[in-house]
């Protein structure tokens, strides 16, 4: 069963948000998602995600400036 997690990193100073996100997705399998609630654009996080097989979508947040949904990319068929 896929997991759907939410992580609120508003107000945290770098690099704590990056560290928390990487810990949360460390054991992700395809289908798992993490929604990150954040008040700034975490550009370094995007490079780490792309290099390590994760996809992400950035959108406006309901209670924060941004919400980033992260998932592990499906393996090639």
N, C-alpha and C positions, 0 to 999 in steps of 0.2 A: 504494500500500500504506500503510495507516494506521500511524502511529508510536505507540509506547507508551514513554514516557520516565518516569524516576523521578528526583526531586530531593530530596536530604536536606539540610534547612536547620536541623537541630537545632543548638543552641548559638550560632547567629548572632544578633547584635543587630539590632533594627530600625534602619533600613529595609531592610537587606540581604536578608532572606528575600523581601520583596515585590519588590524589584528583580530578584532572580534568577528568581522565578516569571514576572514579566512578560517578561523576556528570553527565557525558555524557550518561552513560548506565543505569542510575537510573530508567527510565521509559521504558526501552526496552521491546518489546514483541517478541515472536518467529518470525524470518524473518528479524529483524533489525540487521545491522552490523555496527561496528565501526572499522576503520583502524587507528591504532596508529603508528605514525612515530616517532621513538625514536633512540637515539644513544647508549643506554646501555640496558642490559637485566634486566627488572624489576621483579626480582624473587618474592618479596613480593606481587606484583599484581597478579601473577599466583595463589597463595594460596587463596587470597580473591575471585578471579573469580571462582575457583573450589568450594569453600564453598557456594557460592551464586547462583549456577545454570547457570554459563556461560561456554561456550566452547571457546577455542582460538587456533589460529594457528600462529606460528612464522615463518617468512621467511626473506630472505635478502631484504633490502630496496633498492629502486631506488636512493633516495637522502639521505638516512640515513643508519646506520648500520643494523637496523631491521625495519620490519613492522609487526605489530601484529594485526590480524583480530579477533575481539571479537563478539560473538553472544550469545543470550540467548538459552540455551538448550531447545529443544522441550520437552513438558511434556510427561511422559510415556503414552503409549497407553492403 
